[in-house]
Amino acid sequence: MPHRAIPQAYLTFLLGDEKFAIHVDHVQEIIELKDVTRIPDTPHYMLGIINLRGKVLPLLDTRMKLGLPSLPSTSKNRILVLNIRETDERVIQVGALVDTAREVNVIEQKQIQQPADVENYRKATAVTGIVNDQGDITMILDVNKVFALQGVEIVPAAE
């Protein structure tokens, strides 16, 4: 019997008019935007910290992490609570602010196209694949690459 790729589930979200997706295995939960406590001397993309049921969670601006301009908050903003693999032994939890959380889609491997490798773009980008569904483009992100926090001390994810 030939080997068949198992379809994978991805959470889709919007940043402006652009649609992105991340593997659901990384998503702990989706919450509404909460009060953010700003912290001095943090990277430009770190909005601050939030209280998530008694746990301090760093909140990152996904737009800024991807090189997009930051926008004022709206009622549609959501925080994706993500588990990020920092090392083989360590997983951290971060909040990723997105414009709008959409839905979970099942995507088959054969639907995913590789991004063009212009000037070594594929090595530098966090976009690992592109799905073109009749002109509806979704960019699949490597959350470990996008949300890596070099030099920021974070509490490990709860077991």
C-alpha positions, 0 to 999 in steps of 0.5 A: 500500500503506498504511503499517503500524507496525512492532512494537517490542521492549521489555524488561520488568521489575518494580518490586514488583508493577508491570511496566514496559518500555523499548525494547530499543535502550537496553539494552546488557546485563543483569547480576547485582547487583555490589559497589557503591562508594558515593560521597559527595554524590551524588543520593539515587537514585544508589547508587554505582558498579560495575566493569563489565569495567574501566569505572566505571558509575554505578548508579541505583536505578530505584525511587527515580528513579520516586518509589517507596521503595527496598527491600533487595537480593535475589538477583532484583535485576538491573542493566540496563546502559542507553545514555542519550542525553544530547545529540544528540552524547553517549550515556552508559551507566548501570546501572539497578537493578530488582527483576526483569528479565523478558523481551523482548516485541514490542508493536505501536503500536496496543496502546499507550495514552496515559496519562491527562493529569490535571493535565498528567501526560503532560508530567511523567511518564516513562511514555509509554504503557500496554499493557493485555493483558487486565488485565496492565498494563505501563507503557512508560518513556522511559529518556532522561527517567527516567535523565537525570543532570543535574549528574553527570559520567559517562564516555560510552558505549563506541563 
